[in-house]
Amino acid sequence: MSDTKQRLLDGTLTALREHGIAGISARTIAAAAGVNQALVFYHFGTVDELLGAACRAGTAQRVARYAQRFTEVGSLRELLAVGQALHVAERELGNVSVLAQLLAGAQSEPRLAAPTAEALQLWVDEIEPVLVRLLAGSPLAEVADIPGLARAVAAGFVGLELYEGVDAVGATRAVGALEQLAVLVEAVDDLGPVARRAVRARISRTARRSGPGRPVR
């Protein structure tokens, strides 16, 4: 990739942090990148194309930074701890707010929807194998829609950033509730074989009664 294109990608992320999606333009991007604004259109065609490219590239960099930590996670509580550390670091760098801005922009600009979804999918692709590994053999795996759960975790990562801005206490309680849920899952997994079979049977009966809404396996 040329130096100019990289500067434009980096400048786009900087402009989003400073001006938000409402204030983004070829001019604000070029100013942040330190280049002539005509280069936005020369290299990327439109501002929306550049926004999508910057979102994908920026997210890929962040995901790669945390990949090793995800592979080392050994429990749901450890996964939550990694998520909390990631949240704090990304919030300080302004990276979660960038993704949130693009999600907001995609509501009114369909051309931003696909690249923003692709960026979120990068997090999903990192989280899903961890959940598969952690829930393997658990009675909860009988009803857990793991791909859906991975998407919920990724969406919650962005949503928590927005929620914390208006209700910090509520966001803290939300994290606390997730910790309690992780403890509950671990408690179930620590039951003896007889109790685990009983729990698995009860979960299976409940899943069968739940009808079409239950996860498809």
Phi, psi and omega in degrees: 000138181290157179300321181295316180297319178295320178296324178292319178297313179295320180296325178297315179295320177296316180296322178295319179295322186276325188243346184074172183295329182291333183257010183278140179198169176301324182293312182292325177293312181299321179297317180292327181275343182073036179227171176288138185294340177297336181289337174303311184283329179294317185269331187234352176086304180221163176296320180298320178297320178293319177301315179297316180296319180294321179297312180296313183294316181296318180293319179302320178296318182290318179299315180300326181296328185256000186304315182296321181295323178295320181292338182270354181295132182244356180203166179296325178293324176293321177298318178295321179296319176297317179299320179294316179297318178297318180300313181297313182296314182290328177294317180296326179277348180082012185283324178292323179295329176297312180296321178296320178297319180290324175298319178295317180295327182292341179295329181248349180234096185304332182294342177271346186296310184298309181294328178291319176297322178296322179293316177297324181297331177299321176290318179301316181297334178277323185280322187301313179299328178295315179295320177302315182292316184289327183266000180301124179084353180282142175303331181291340177294345178297327184239352185286125171273089189297316175302320177293321179296320178299321178291324178295320178296315180296317179294322179295328179301317179285316183297323180298322178300316180289319181296319182298330181293337181247341182208082184296321179295316179298321178296321178296319178294324178298316178296319178299321178295322177295321178298318179297320179296319179297320178297319179298316179298316180295323179296319178296317181292337181273357179295158176291169185300322180294313180295323179295320178295321179295317179296317180298319180294318180295319179297318180297318179296318179296320180296320180295325180284341186288345173080206188297342184282348182288158181301143178270130182238000000 
